[in-house]
């Protein structure tokens, strides 16, 4: 995670806290200014593509903990809570691979521990 690069164990909290807060603010501002999350959640893409991209973005250590992560996580949770999410998730897939696609997505959710942190 980005934050770990500015949190060496030898640095005191009084030094780390302001640095990590500033880094998080910069990342969050970048996400907003460049509409990164909106671009990843492009309505022209399938729900499956959008959900997988956003989940990966939230869980693979590219975001700072704090405002930046909350912004992305909020978008993913809103998507997961929409009515008939699972049906929409597999709508563009052939019937014979839909169950596997859902299982794979649920495994990704479980492995990422995303819902535990939500």
HELIX and SHEET records of a PDB file:
HELIX    1   1 UNK A    2  UNK A    6  5                                   5    
HELIX    2   2 UNK A   13  UNK A   33  1                                  21    
HELIX    3   3 UNK A   36  UNK A   40  1                                   5    
HELIX    4   4 UNK A   47  UNK A   59  1                                  13    
HELIX    5   5 UNK A   67  UNK A   81  1                                  15    
HELIX    6   6 UNK A   85  UNK A   90  1                                   6    
HELIX    7   7 UNK A   95  UNK A  112  1                                  18    
HELIX    8   8 UNK A  114  UNK A  117  1                                   4    
END                                                                             
